[in-house]
Amino acid sequence: VEKYAINTYEVCRDLKLNIPKDVKVIGFSNLQTVDFMNPSLSTITQPAFEIGKEAATMLFKALDKKTFELKDEDIILHSKLIQRDSTRKV
């Protein structure tokens, strides 16, 4: 996912757009490399473990019923914004 952020940084540089003054950039994977980007990349972390746990719970419910008819269900899992320099106020 950060590949797209890197491409965005390159395009902004080519167009002489300043991050974060002209464009704010946010990524979604919070890799260790985001701190080394210039400016450091703000990210939204997704609760991967909880997503997998909810998916497994739904699968086991379906298997218990011996059917794969899953009910429409809203499951809300909260993400976390980690603000770094790519979205700071200037």
C-alpha positions as CSV (number, residue, x, y, z in Angstrom):
1,V,0.0,0.0,0.0
2,E,2.8,2.4,0.8
3,K,3.9,2.0,-2.8
4,Y,1.0,4.3,-3.8
5,A,2.1,6.8,-1.2
6,I,5.6,6.7,-2.6
7,N,4.2,7.3,-6.1
8,T,2.2,10.2,-4.7
9,Y,5.3,11.7,-3.1
10,E,7.1,11.5,-6.5
11,V,4.3,13.0,-8.5
12,C,4.0,15.9,-5.9
13,R,7.7,16.5,-6.2
14,D,7.5,16.5,-10.0
15,L,4.5,18.9,-9.9
16,K,6.3,21.1,-7.3
17,L,3.5,20.4,-4.8
18,N,4.5,20.6,-1.1
19,I,3.4,17.9,1.3
20,P,1.7,18.8,3.6
21,K,1.2,22.5,2.6
22,D,-0.5,21.8,-0.8
23,V,-1.4,18.1,-0.4
24,K,-1.9,15.9,2.6
25,V,-1.1,12.2,2.3
26,I,-2.2,9.2,4.4
27,G,-1.3,5.6,4.0
28,F,-2.9,2.4,5.4
29,S,-0.3,-0.1,6.4
30,N,1.9,1.7,8.9
31,L,5.1,-0.1,7.8
32,Q,8.3,0.7,9.6
33,T,9.5,2.6,6.6
34,V,6.9,5.4,6.9
35,D,9.1,7.3,9.4
36,F,11.9,7.4,6.9
37,M,9.8,9.0,4.2
38,N,10.2,12.8,3.8
39,P,7.9,14.0,5.2
40,S,7.1,11.1,7.4
41,L,3.8,9.5,6.3
42,S,0.7,9.6,8.4
43,T,-1.1,6.3,8.5
44,I,-4.3,4.6,9.5
45,T,-3.8,1.3,11.2
46,Q,-6.4,-1.4,10.6
47,P,-7.1,-3.9,13.4
48,A,-5.9,-7.0,11.4
49,F,-6.1,-9.4,14.3
50,E,-9.7,-8.4,15.1
51,I,-10.7,-8.5,11.5
52,G,-9.4,-12.1,11.3
53,K,-11.1,-13.0,14.5
54,E,-14.5,-11.7,13.4
55,A,-14.2,-13.4,10.0
56,A,-13.3,-16.7,11.8
57,T,-16.3,-16.3,14.2
58,M,-18.6,-15.8,11.2
59,L,-17.2,-18.8,9.4
60,F,-17.6,-21.1,12.5
61,K,-21.2,-19.9,12.9
62,A,-21.9,-20.8,9.3
63,L,-20.2,-24.2,9.7
64,D,-22.2,-24.9,12.9
65,K,-25.4,-24.4,10.9
66,K,-24.1,-26.5,8.1
67,T,-25.0,-23.7,5.7
68,F,-23.0,-20.8,4.2
69,E,-26.0,-18.5,4.4
70,L,-24.5,-15.6,6.4
71,K,-26.8,-12.9,7.7
72,D,-26.1,-9.3,6.8
73,E,-24.5,-8.0,9.9
74,D,-22.7,-4.8,10.8
75,I,-19.4,-5.3,12.7
76,I,-17.6,-2.1,13.6
77,L,-13.9,-2.3,14.3
78,H,-12.0,0.9,15.1
79,S,-8.9,2.0,13.2
80,K,-6.3,4.4,14.6
81,L,-4.9,7.5,12.9
82,I,-1.2,8.0,13.5
83,Q,-0.4,11.5,12.5
84,R,3.0,12.3,11.2
85,D,4.4,15.1,9.1
86,S,2.5,14.4,5.9
87,T,-0.7,15.7,7.4
88,R,0.6,18.3,9.9
89,K,-0.8,21.9,9.9
90,V,1.5,24.4,8.2
